Amino acid sequence: MAVKSPTTYGDYYWAMQVEAQKFFDESIEQTLSPYFRGIFADIPELSELPAGMQNFIRAFA
């Protein structure tokens, strides 16, 4: 399937779904990023956290 140049209705429908999902994901990211920024700003030095929390924080990086 060619997203940039859809040739069938299925290609077109799929391309529109991809674009809609991208827009939805970006809007969620913009909405939630201030909250995560505030949460992560209050976290002490990573090495001071328990090992489980260190792994959790590194997963976001």
Protein Blocks (a to p, Z undefined) as FASTA:
>chain_A
ZZklcfbfklmmmmmmmmmmmmmmmmmmmmmmmmmmmmmmmpccfklpcfklmmmmmmmZ
Z
